[in-house]
């Protein structure tokens, strides 16, 4: 086991750094967030928080972080249409986020 620590990632902000620290912990990698204390104290710093890991865990940590970046920055599939429902009164197609038909104001489900 090595006592040397290595900076493996620069996070966008404190919450992201702590999320990634948890992700690394789930993979069995002990990580430390460095540089978020000033942001938490209300100082507007130009230095974002960093993730540090032990030297013997650098390779595994970078693999986990690279996989996370690939998944989190991937655009949604273009071929998958958002969910919809058909209005029982006028037949209009309505986005699933709405409970009323945009055309005739009929509710999705009767009250």
C-alpha positions in Angstrom: 0.0 0.0 0.0 1.3 3.4 -1.0 1.1 6.6 1.2 1.5 8.8 -1.9 -1.6 10.5 -3.2 -2.3 11.6 -6.8 -4.7 14.2 -8.2 -6.9 12.2 -10.6 -9.8 14.5 -11.4 -10.8 18.2 -11.4 -14.5 18.5 -10.7 -16.8 21.3 -11.8 -18.0 22.0 -8.3 -18.2 20.7 -4.8 -21.4 18.6 -5.2 -20.0 16.9 -8.3 -16.7 16.2 -6.5 -18.5 14.6 -3.6 -20.8 12.6 -5.9 -17.7 11.2 -7.7 -16.0 10.5 -4.4 -19.1 8.3 -3.6 -18.9 6.7 -7.0 -15.3 5.8 -6.4 -16.1 4.5 -2.9 -18.7 2.2 -4.4 -15.9 0.8 -6.6 -13.7 0.2 -3.5 -11.5 3.2 -4.1 -10.7 5.5 -1.2 -10.7 9.1 -2.5 -10.4 12.5 -0.9 -12.0 15.8 -2.1 -9.5 18.7 -1.9 -10.3 22.3 -2.4 -14.0 22.4 -1.7 -13.7 23.9 1.8 -13.3 27.5 0.4 -16.4 27.1 -1.8 -18.4 25.7 1.1 -17.4 28.7 3.2 -18.8 31.0 0.6 -15.6 32.1 -1.0 -15.8 32.4 -4.8 -12.7 30.6 -5.8 -11.3 30.1 -9.2 -9.8 26.8 -8.2 -12.3 23.9 -8.6 -12.2 20.9 -6.2 -10.0 18.0 -7.0 -10.2 14.3 -6.3 -7.1 12.6 -4.9 -6.5 8.9 -4.6 -3.7 6.7 -3.4 -1.0 6.0 -6.1 -1.8 2.3 -6.2 -5.5 3.1 -7.0 -4.9 5.7 -9.8 -5.6 3.3 -12.7 -8.8 2.0 -11.3 -10.0 5.5 -10.3 -9.4 6.9 -13.8 -11.2 3.9 -15.3 -14.3 4.6 -13.1 -14.2 8.3 -13.8 -13.7 7.8 -17.6 -16.7 5.4 -17.7 -18.8 8.0 -15.7 -17.9 10.8 -18.1 -18.8 8.7 -21.1 -22.2 7.8 -19.7 -23.1 11.2 -18.2 -22.2 13.3 -21.2 -23.8 11.0 -23.7 -26.8 12.6 -25.5 -30.1 10.8 -25.3 -30.9 8.4 -28.1 -32.4 10.3 -31.1 -34.6 7.3 -32.1 -36.5 7.2 -28.8 -39.6 9.5 -28.8 -40.7 11.0 -25.5 -43.7 9.2 -23.9 -47.2 10.6 -24.8 -50.9 9.9 -24.3 -53.8 10.3 -26.6 -56.7 12.6 -25.6 -59.9 10.6 -25.2 -62.0 13.5 -26.5 -60.2 15.0 -29.5 -57.5 12.4 -30.1 -54.6 14.8 -29.9 -51.2 13.4 -28.9 -50.1 15.0 -25.6 -46.7 14.9 -23.9 -46.7 12.6 -20.8 -45.6 15.6 -18.6 -49.0 17.2 -19.0 -52.3 16.1 -17.3 -54.5 18.2 -19.6 -54.9 18.0 -23.4 -53.3 21.0 -25.0 -56.1 21.3 -27.6 -59.3 20.8 -25.7 -58.2 20.8 -22.0 -59.6 17.3 -21.3 -57.8 15.8 -18.3 -55.8 12.6 -18.9 -57.7 10.8 -16.2 -61.2 11.7 -14.9 -61.2 13.4 -11.5 
